[in-house]
Amino acid sequence: MLLVILSGLLLSLSLCLDLGIVNTAIINRGLRDGAGSAFFIGLGSCFGDLIYASLSALGMVAIFSYTPIRWLLWIGGGAVLMWLSWSMARSAWRDYRQQRGLNVAGERSGAATVIVPAHRDFFSGVGMALASPSALLWFAAVGGTLIAQSTDGSVGQVSLFLAGFFSGGVLWTLFMALLVKYGRGALKGRLSFYCSALSAVLFAGFAAQVIVNGYQTLLLPLR
């Protein structure tokens, strides 16, 4: 049970570590409007990702029993995961060589503060998560595969996986909000490098899981 929850949590973190539109918005809005605004954008993105994860789980239950689909998901999912791992590793290497951090907009001294309602930040986060190209690519290509291989397909285990997935997103959101509030100096350092490097490791780990599982379930029985 704990392993299923942990798998969901790690999958969520691998998505959160991608410094895409959601994380950039969390940092920029947080520096401008405060940690509360950053938190609600991140929380909204957690629900957006949960929608995609749930759709992937439903699709997995319906189609994963078909052998041609399993072959397609094994080869395609493994390839996409390896490509994402390579992409994040290349990004980390580029950031390391150029010694640049994430470019964030600082607060303008003397500028009037506009208070944005929390529900607007929340729904902005949902919309950004649903519109994120990386999220669309992830869940379309490998989401169902990873959920299928991390659970036995039962409602109970899929629910635990999704609970872990959602928890990972909330934990990341809290971390980002606290970072905005207490560690603004760190945002000008090597945040992009560390996030990209860790994301590459997680993507590579999931790629290995998909490839090994596919080999064991699809090729070994043929021998």
Buried (B, 14 or more C-beta within 10 A) or exposed (E): EEEBBBBBBBBBBBBBBBBBBBBBBBBBBBBBBBBBBBBBBBBBBBBBBBBBBBBBBEBBBEBBEEEEBBEEBBBBBBBBBBBBBBBBBEBBBEBBEEEBBBEBEEEEEEEEEEEBEBEEBBBBBBEBBBEBEBBEBBBBBBBBBBBBBBBEEEEEBBBBBBBBBBBBBBBBBBBBBBBBBEEBEBBEBBBBBBBBBBBBBBBBBBBBBBBEBBEEEBEEEEE
